[in-house]
Amino acid sequence: MFKRCFLILAAICLFSPFAFAADIALPHEFTAGEPAKASEVNENLQVLLDAINSLQSRVDNLEKEVLAFYKVVFVKDSDIWTMRSDGSNLTKLTETGTASAPSWSPDGTRIIYTDSAAGNRDIYIMDQDGENKVQLTSADNDEFNACMSPDGATIAYIYEYNGNNRRLWTMAADGSSQQEVLAPVTLNATYDTITFTNGWSTDGTYLLIQTSAPSANYKDLWSVNMSNVSDVLRLTDASGGTGGLMESSGLDSWYENTIVFNSRSLSGTTLPIVRMDSDGSNMEVLASENNVFYNNPTWSSNGAKICFSSDATGVSELYIMNPDGGEIQQITSFGGNGASRPDIY
């Protein structure tokens, strides 16, 4: 669509007399009422075709520049890496071999992530170049899967008391004021764990979380008002007649009024990417293919792209696509253990 829009504009400009006079020097001018030689017409047409080809080249270069505009952080071989979304500037940021779940700060200058290098899983933050790593949590239990609020003031994360007893906690961006916010039984007595955080609403009012049933056979997505945690809304219903679906998502899965997530039947072999409105309505499949898993979709900071991982090639690689599911592009080809858990800025 991007190219088509440009070509339409180009055609308008190219066939405007003003554009001809200002930008294109035609080798032959014709006077009304006088016959034109075929060779002269062909030469003029060739000039126009050359101009269109030149414009197409500029459009292609612009698309490459736009693609390179985005920064992607992801997991590869249990370490945190970054790159531009065109595959350039590939950089390894950690060396522990135990890191996971990276996400960008709202301004794109820092990365929050989980690492178990000290024993238990803890939450860390570092600059976008990997410098100035700071451990934010150090409890005897696991703390993981953190994401920062849009104003940069609060980090939401999961605290695991024992086994599957996982609860929602928050802390200030510097690691202070750590506190429990929500237990799963508050949402529904049939749930025993809050599995993941999946991103804040754009205005910072709500947090998207994932819960799991005691059997862990199905999971659901909820929105939680972080100023009033009794204000919760169940967005998906993966139990009962829907066949025991599993819904999950990335760490930046909410943009304005739209949430993206992946969903599958436990007995199925397909894991599509689905979009829905922030109230759980208007679900629509964006990407789906038999025997292919699409994982952890996340929004770019400007809402123009969705980044995700997929095993379409047999290995988990990273991809981006438009918000309507169009123009899917593979952006890594690592092979081996591949790449996963992307977040795009």
Phi, psi and omega per residue, in radians:
M1 nan -0.650 3.132
F2 -1.005 -0.822 -3.124
K3 -1.182 -0.724 -3.101
R4 -1.069 -0.723 3.125
C5 -1.062 -0.762 -3.133
F6 -1.147 -0.704 -3.112
L7 -1.194 -0.608 3.073
I8 -1.110 -0.801 3.097
L9 -1.083 -0.672 3.139
A10 -1.099 -0.752 -3.135
A11 -1.081 -0.719 3.111
I12 -1.048 -0.788 -3.122
C13 -1.179 -0.752 -3.050
L14 -1.163 -0.548 -3.108
F15 -1.722 0.209 3.005
S16 -1.548 2.314 3.115
P17 -0.991 -0.567 -3.127
F18 -1.186 -0.677 3.117
A19 -1.153 -0.716 3.111
F20 -1.007 -0.830 -3.067
A21 -1.158 -0.654 -3.014
A22 -1.516 -0.656 -2.934
D23 -2.074 -0.436 -3.039
I24 -2.133 2.139 3.102
A25 -1.660 1.785 3.117
L26 -1.370 2.398 -3.086
P27 -1.191 -0.381 -3.083
H28 -2.327 2.371 3.038
E29 -1.924 2.513 -3.084
F30 -2.052 2.514 3.107
T31 -1.833 2.386 -3.109
A32 -0.982 2.354 3.096
G33 1.591 -0.223 3.138
E34 -1.758 2.372 3.140
P35 -1.163 2.500 3.126
A36 -1.826 2.454 3.097
K37 -1.291 2.457 -3.137
A38 -1.031 -0.687 -3.114
S39 -1.119 -0.653 3.140
E40 -1.229 -0.684 3.085
V41 -1.083 -0.764 -3.139
N42 -1.090 -0.676 3.115
E43 -1.129 -0.724 3.086
N44 -1.099 -0.743 3.129
L45 -1.103 -0.649 3.120
Q46 -1.114 -0.674 3.094
V47 -1.076 -0.745 3.118
L48 -1.132 -0.730 3.112
L49 -1.108 -0.693 3.092
D50 -1.098 -0.675 3.123
A51 -1.141 -0.710 3.117
I52 -1.149 -0.727 3.109
N53 -1.092 -0.684 3.100
S54 -1.112 -0.726 3.111
L55 -1.131 -0.708 3.118
Q56 -1.054 -0.715 3.120
S57 -1.100 -0.718 3.106
R58 -1.134 -0.670 3.092
V59 -1.105 -0.773 3.117
D60 -1.040 -0.761 3.131
N61 -1.138 -0.665 3.114
L62 -1.132 -0.703 3.107
E63 -1.093 -0.675 3.097
K64 -1.128 -0.693 3.111
E65 -1.135 -0.706 3.115
V66 -1.128 -0.757 3.129
L67 -1.082 -0.679 -3.137
A68 -1.290 -0.170 -3.106
F69 -1.162 -0.569 -3.028
Y70 -1.458 2.530 3.050
K71 -1.852 2.356 -3.128
V72 -2.128 2.259 2.994
V73 -1.940 2.493 -3.028
F74 -2.801 3.058 3.115
V75 -1.867 2.302 3.036
K76 -2.469 2.172 -3.129
D77 0.925 0.719 3.069
S78 1.070 0.516 2.964
D79 -2.311 2.863 -3.111
I80 -1.662 2.305 3.138
W81 -2.254 2.767 2.976
T82 -2.306 2.783 3.020
M83 -2.857 2.924 2.941
R84 -1.355 2.760 -3.037
S85 -1.277 -0.052 2.988
D86 -1.678 0.108 3.124
G87 1.622 -0.083 -3.121
S88 -1.451 2.951 3.083
N89 0.983 0.709 3.115
L90 -1.163 2.164 -3.044
T91 -2.425 2.287 3.062
K92 -1.586 2.213 -3.024
L93 -1.815 -0.448 3.122
T94 -2.156 2.789 -3.111
E95 -2.283 0.298 -3.057
T96 -1.455 -0.489 -3.044
G97 1.263 0.278 -3.117
T98 -2.381 0.377 -3.037
A99 -1.707 2.696 -3.124
S100 -2.814 3.039 2.957
A101 0.866 1.009 3.106
P102 -1.403 2.609 3.019
S103 -2.602 2.607 -3.116
W104 -1.378 2.568 2.902
S105 -1.232 2.801 -3.066
P106 -1.030 -0.477 -3.141
D107 -1.655 0.015 3.077
G108 1.286 0.262 -3.102
T109 -1.775 -0.278 -3.115
R110 -2.331 2.837 -3.135
I111 -2.254 2.235 3.041
I112 -1.717 2.406 -3.107
Y113 -2.702 3.000 3.121
T114 -1.942 2.461 3.093
D115 -2.577 2.438 3.118
S116 -1.903 0.434 -3.110
A117 -1.071 -0.516 -3.106
A118 -1.579 0.064 -3.136
G119 2.172 -1.467 3.055
N120 -1.362 2.850 3.028
R121 -1.249 2.260 3.105
D122 -2.310 2.892 -3.105
I123 -1.795 2.349 -3.135
Y124 -2.199 2.858 3.006
I125 -2.409 2.536 3.129
M126 -2.581 2.851 3.040
D127 -1.178 2.838 -3.078
Q128 -1.123 -0.306 3.101
D129 -1.673 0.095 3.129
G130 1.594 -0.053 -3.131
E131 -1.469 2.881 3.030
N132 0.976 0.897 3.074
K133 -1.232 2.309 -3.141
V134 -2.283 2.238 3.060
Q135 -1.453 2.148 -3.060
L136 -1.670 -0.483 -3.141
T137 -2.189 2.678 -3.116
S138 -2.705 0.581 3.133
A139 -1.274 2.942 3.118
D140 -1.280 -0.274 -3.139
N141 -1.796 3.017 -3.135
D142 -1.365 2.387 3.017
E143 -2.301 2.279 -2.943
F144 -2.835 3.074 3.020
N145 0.994 1.123 -3.038
A146 -1.781 2.575 3.021
C147 -2.523 2.539 -3.016
M148 -1.690 2.484 3.132
S149 -1.167 2.746 -3.086
P150 -1.025 -0.472 3.108
D151 -1.512 -0.020 3.093
G152 1.333 0.129 -3.033
A153 -1.604 -0.489 -2.974
T154 -2.255 2.451 3.039
I155 -1.999 2.189 3.039
A156 -1.723 2.488 -3.098
Y157 -2.744 3.052 3.139
I158 -1.832 2.324 3.070
Y159 -1.989 2.154 -3.114
E160 -1.799 1.949 -3.126
Y161 -1.277 -0.908 3.055
N162 -2.870 2.367 3.134
G163 0.961 -2.116 -3.108
N164 -1.627 0.145 3.136
N165 -1.418 1.408 -3.092
R166 -1.890 2.384 -3.085
R167 -2.291 2.820 -3.138
L168 -1.522 2.222 3.099
W169 -2.169 2.851 2.996
T170 -2.363 2.803 3.017
M171 -2.671 2.860 3.031
A172 -1.239 2.821 -3.070
A173 -1.080 -0.348 3.114
D174 -1.639 0.071 3.109
G175 1.674 -0.096 3.139
S176 -1.451 3.003 3.047
S177 0.990 0.776 3.112
Q178 -1.312 2.272 -3.083
Q179 -2.717 2.611 3.043
E180 -1.314 2.404 -3.114
V181 -1.960 -0.690 -3.002
L182 -2.678 2.325 3.010
A183 -1.800 2.585 -3.061
P184 -1.075 -0.584 -3.117
V185 -1.142 -0.357 3.075
T186 -1.140 -0.586 3.131
L187 -1.335 -0.831 -3.058
N188 -2.871 2.328 -3.074
A189 -1.119 -0.321 -3.114
T190 -1.461 -0.106 -3.126
Y191 -1.761 2.464 3.134
D192 -2.049 -0.062 -3.103
T193 -2.681 2.498 2.912
I194 -1.687 1.905 -2.910
T195 -1.352 -0.823 -3.056
F196 -2.554 2.757 2.827
T197 -1.680 2.514 -3.043
N198 -2.266 0.363 3.025
G199 1.975 2.684 -3.140
W200 -1.612 2.686 2.951
S201 -1.131 2.756 -3.045
T202 -1.032 -0.580 -3.133
D203 -1.548 -0.011 3.083
G204 1.401 0.116 -3.109
T205 -1.376 -0.737 -3.024
Y206 -2.019 2.708 3.039
L207 -2.128 2.379 3.068
L208 -1.580 2.199 3.129
I209 -2.273 2.849 3.098
Q210 -2.076 2.333 3.088
T211 -1.973 2.841 3.115
S212 -2.330 2.521 3.077
A213 -1.324 2.844 -3.116
P214 -0.928 -0.660 -3.135
S215 -1.354 -0.213 -3.085
A216 1.105 0.306 -3.136
N217 -1.478 -0.225 3.038
Y218 -2.634 2.718 -3.064
K219 -2.370 2.729 -3.135
D220 -2.404 2.766 3.079
L221 -1.834 2.457 3.141
W222 -2.339 2.659 2.911
S223 -1.888 2.405 -3.084
V224 -2.174 2.223 3.026
N225 -1.288 1.989 -3.013
M226 -1.335 -0.140 3.021
S227 -1.659 -0.265 -3.130
N228 -2.676 1.540 -2.970
V229 -1.221 -0.112 3.006
S230 -1.334 -0.243 3.082
D231 -1.565 1.550 -3.104
V232 -2.193 2.672 3.119
L233 -2.401 2.162 3.066
R234 -1.396 2.104 -3.028
L235 -1.649 -0.470 3.128
T236 -2.286 2.706 3.093
D237 -2.261 1.704 -3.025
A238 -1.644 0.128 -3.090
S239 -1.723 3.024 2.957
G240 1.070 -2.215 -2.968
G241 -1.153 -0.238 -3.136
T242 -1.449 -0.020 2.983
G243 1.598 0.391 3.091
G244 1.164 0.940 -3.129
L245 -1.312 2.765 3.025
M246 -2.092 2.117 3.095
E247 -1.937 2.422 3.060
S248 -2.680 3.102 -3.061
S249 -2.832 -3.096 3.098
G250 -1.550 -2.952 -3.076
L251 -1.593 -0.128 3.061
D252 -2.356 1.132 -2.975
S253 -1.700 0.050 -3.069
W254 -2.101 2.141 3.049
Y255 -2.358 2.078 -3.099
E256 0.891 -2.004 -3.064
N257 -1.766 0.245 -3.010
T258 -2.222 2.357 3.090
I259 -2.029 2.383 3.035
V260 -2.007 2.505 -3.126
F261 -2.727 2.998 3.051
N262 -2.053 2.572 -3.007
S263 -2.526 2.501 3.080
R264 -2.713 2.774 2.981
S265 -1.412 2.483 3.127
L266 -1.041 -0.534 -3.116
S267 -1.597 -0.036 -3.078
G268 -1.630 2.999 3.140
T269 -2.119 0.326 -3.126
T270 -2.189 2.375 3.127
L271 -2.233 1.555 -3.072
P272 -1.418 2.852 2.960
I273 -1.666 2.298 -3.079
V274 -2.183 2.524 2.995
R275 -1.949 2.680 3.023
M276 -2.667 2.802 3.029
D277 -1.211 2.839 -3.038
S278 -1.206 -0.141 3.034
D279 -1.739 0.125 3.113
G280 1.588 0.013 -3.099
S281 -1.613 2.995 3.025
N282 0.967 0.869 3.089
M283 -1.212 2.462 -3.107
E284 -2.591 2.293 3.097
V285 -1.340 2.212 3.136
L286 -1.708 -0.600 -3.109
A287 -2.601 2.226 -3.134
S288 -2.720 2.438 3.106
E289 -2.687 2.389 -3.126
N290 -0.989 2.372 3.086
N291 1.106 0.412 3.108
V292 -2.178 2.348 3.081
F293 -1.802 2.163 2.988
Y294 -1.807 2.187 -2.992
N295 -2.168 2.609 2.925
N296 0.865 0.976 3.082
P297 -1.201 2.388 3.121
T298 -2.398 2.605 3.123
W299 -1.446 2.537 2.900
S300 -1.229 2.822 -3.052
S301 -1.121 -0.417 3.129
N302 -1.749 0.049 3.090
G303 1.302 0.189 -3.083
A304 -1.597 -0.303 -3.110
K305 -2.433 2.699 2.983
I306 -2.083 2.256 3.124
C307 -1.910 2.509 -3.107
F308 -2.778 2.983 3.028
S309 -1.938 2.699 -3.139
S310 -2.677 2.571 3.087
D311 -1.752 0.510 -3.091
A312 -1.013 -0.520 3.141
T313 -1.601 0.015 -3.055
G314 1.726 -0.237 3.099
V315 -2.277 2.531 3.117
S316 -1.211 1.966 3.095
E317 -2.155 2.964 -3.083
L318 -1.744 2.550 -3.097
Y319 -2.440 2.785 2.938
I320 -2.283 2.721 3.083
M321 -2.648 2.930 3.078
N322 -1.308 2.836 -3.109
P323 -1.062 -0.369 3.111
D324 -1.616 0.113 -3.138
G325 1.561 0.002 -3.117
G326 -1.481 2.845 3.041
E327 0.939 0.955 3.069
I328 -1.208 2.236 -3.128
Q329 -2.238 2.250 3.031
Q330 -1.364 2.243 -3.063
I331 -1.999 -0.091 2.996
T332 -2.303 2.690 3.061
S333 -2.516 0.992 -3.052
F334 -1.289 -0.606 -2.995
G335 1.196 -2.854 3.116
G336 0.998 -2.169 3.116
N337 -1.467 -0.085 3.068
G338 1.177 -2.636 -3.101
A339 -2.515 2.702 -3.084
S340 -2.701 3.092 3.051
R341 0.857 0.971 -3.114
P342 -1.388 2.701 2.893
D343 -2.390 2.386 -3.002
I344 -2.092 2.408 3.135
Y345 -2.177 nan nan
